[in-house]
Amino acid sequence: MMSEPQSPYEKPTLDKDLEKFSFIEASTQFVLMRSAAPGLAAIFLAMAAVLSSFFAGTSAAAAVIVAGAVLAGYMAMNIGANDVTNNVGAAVGAQAISLTGALAIAFVFEIAGAFLAGGHVVETIKSGIVDGASVPDADTMTAIMLAALLSAAIWVNLATWLNAPVSTTHSIVGGIMGAATAAAGSGAVDWHVLGQIVVSWITSPAIGAAIAIAFLWFIKETILYADDKVAAARRWLPPLLGLMAGAFLTYLLIVVESRVPGLTFLRAVAAGCVAGGLGYLWLRGAIARQSAGLENRNQSLRVLFRLPLVFSAAALSFAHGANDVSNAIGPLAAIVEAAGIQSVARNLDAPLWVTTIGAFGISVGLALFGPRLIRVVGTQITKLNPVRAFCVAMSAAITVIIASALGLPVSATHVVIGAVFGVGLFREWYTARSAKRRRYILARAEGRPEPAGEPARAGSGGRPHYRYLVRRSYLASILAAWLVTVPASGLVAALLVLLLRPVL
């Protein structure tokens, strides 16, 4: 029995049910991997212990350093399982790249980012949160860092199990603040950092959502609902993709700014502008060639966004490896410095073996436990296609640039999740309210061009039809997880440091 035809103003039934079957084949490939994941994770942690033991040697603090290395590896794996999904989830959900391909790209570029630009961490994690002068001795600092690592890792692990993408930076900062307060008093903590985190709770998702919405609105108005989509794509895609190239280069340069002598924010922006202009000039011909022969429909145009999404997944993964590896190896580097076996404060770089544990830990965690949250971000919050995923990726890069210019703290996780929700909520509004969309669909249904001045007709009863395209349950659970991240990791760390301090 055939179903009744839908209104021309509505999306397909349940928006193809968020394409719930699109990842069945990919999911099957990881059944055995998931069953073997705990054992493989244990092997990695054992290797981290062995590696650290070589450098700890016969030092009196050898056992503490090995324990710190194991906890840093555990934290790094949780970062990979939870945080990295935000870099590739949108591209996977849009089917611009397979789950296996996304894991491979993220694995390689996370490691590259961590090694090439991720060692500059001790100042931020140790001196930027805890005032070393207020900590009475090295043993207390060691206890603070061990407690912070374990509490943050436990919290991120729990959040991953609950399908809640959270900020691993907030987790480790909350852990350090809680442990430092319990061990050395509130005066040992820079409480301004907590104020910055509170600001980022609001600014990160709001800015990310606003930028993603702006791009999606522009693309819908200028390309997707144009009478001649191919001609519109040839006109507007080169500047859009050129802007993407420039934004991501600027983003990457901002990430590595402290590692490149003479590189400043303004120079990073200038380099991005040059790259964007050159990209635009090249893309005009490339888009014209690639769009030749495409049919005048949205599905055909989506192929033009797929390669840029692969590029964005790689760039976001590199930047994440450079930034967030510090959440795992920063405390370990501080423990190494406190033990006195290796000078870290001289150049503020983490030792190479410490960076190795963090870099490979993130990628191992992603490969073993990442697919679960990749599906949540990419397919279960709202339906993403290459166009919407492009808007999410653009918002991630541009938000970081704007925040750097204004001196605002941002969480990459909050930016991406805010952008995904923003795209979905805007689709709900646009589907119900857009006069241009209704005129376009009506003209196609009647087989004739729609005069620009003709009023759009609404759904039954003269009122636009409104459908939910975002799963509200995820919004509530993710917001709750964000709000409790700092206090949860802080309270657990405070309890742990009180238990550890007497035995160190």
C-alpha positions, 0 to 999 in steps of 0.5 A: 500500500502506497503512502499518501504524498507529502506536502511539497514543503516538507522534508522526506519522512523523518528526514530519511530517519537520520539515515539510520542504516547508512553505517551498518556496513561500517559498524560491522567492521568494528564488532571484533575491534570493539570486543578486543578493545579493552585488551589492546588498550591494556597492552598500550598502557603496559607499553607506556609503563615500559617506555617511562621506566627506561627514562625513570631509571633507578630514581627514587621517583621511578614508581611515581613516574611510571604511574603518571605515564600510565595515567597519561596514556589512559587520559590520552586514550579517553581524549581520542575516544571522546574529543577527536570525534568532533573533528571527523564526525561531521564529515563521516555523517555527511558520507564525505568519507567512510568511518574507516577513512576518517579514523585513518586520517585522524590517526595520522594527523593527530600524531603529526600535530602532537609531535610537530606542535604539541610539546609546548605544554608545561607552562599552561598546565603547570604555571597557568593553573597552579601557582608553583610558589604556593605549592609547598613541595615537589611531592605535593605537586606530583600528587596534584598532577596524578589526582588530576590525571586520574579524575579527568580520565575517569570523567571523560571515560564516563562521558564517552560511555554516556554518549556525551562529547565534553571538553577534555581541557575543561576536565583536566583544568577542573581536576588540577584546580580541585586537587590543588585546592585540596592539597595547597589551599585556594590560594594556589589556584588561578581562579581567573581560569575558572572564569574563562571556562564559564565564559567559554561555556556560553561563547563557544557554542553560541559563536559556532552555531551562529557562524554555521547558520550564516554559512548554511543560510547563504548557501541555501539562498544563493545555490541550493534554491537557485533556478540554475544550481550549477551556474550558481555553484560556479559563481559562489563555490570558489569564494566559499572554498577559497575562504575555507582554505584561508581560514584553515591555514590561519587556524593552523598557524595560530595553533603553531604560533608559539613554535614558529619564531616571528609568527604573530596573529596578524601574520597568520591572518595575512598568510590565510588571506593570501592563501584564500585569494590564490585558492579562489583563483585556482578554484574558479577553473577547478569548479567549472571543470568539476561541475561540467555535466552535473544535473540541476539538483542538490544531490549532484552539487554535494560532490563539490563539497566532499574533498574540502571536508576531507581536508577539513577533517585532516586540518582539525585533527592536526590542530587538535593533536597540537592543542589537546595532547597537552591535556594528557602529557602536561601533568606528566611533564610536570611530574617529571620536572618535580621528580628532577630526572629531566629539566622541563622548565628550561624550554617549556617543552615536554620530553619526547617520550612524554609526547610519544605517549600522548600522541599515540594514546590519542590515536589508539583511543580514537581507533579503539573507542572513537566510532561510537561518538563519531556516529552520535556527532555525525548522524544522531543529533541531526542529519548532516550532508556535505553542505551542512558538514561544510558549514560546521567545519567552517564554523570551527575554524573561523570561531577559533580565529575570532576568539584569538583576535578577541582574546576569548577562550573557546572549547573546540568541542563546544564549538562543533557541537554548537554548530551541529545543533545550530545547523539542525535548528536552523533547518527546522526554522528554514523549512517552515518559514522560508518563502524562497524555499516554498516558492522554489518547491511550488515552481518545481511541482507545477513545472514552471518558473515562479515569478519573484514577486508571487507570494509563497503559499503555506501548508494546510490552514495557511500556516507553515508546517514545522517539523523537528529535525534535531533530537532534543534529548541529546541537547539536554544530556550534552548541556548537562555533561558540560555543566558538571565537567569542571565540578565533577572532575574537581571533586574527584581530584580533591578526594584522590589527592587527599588519599595520595598525599600521605603515601608520596 
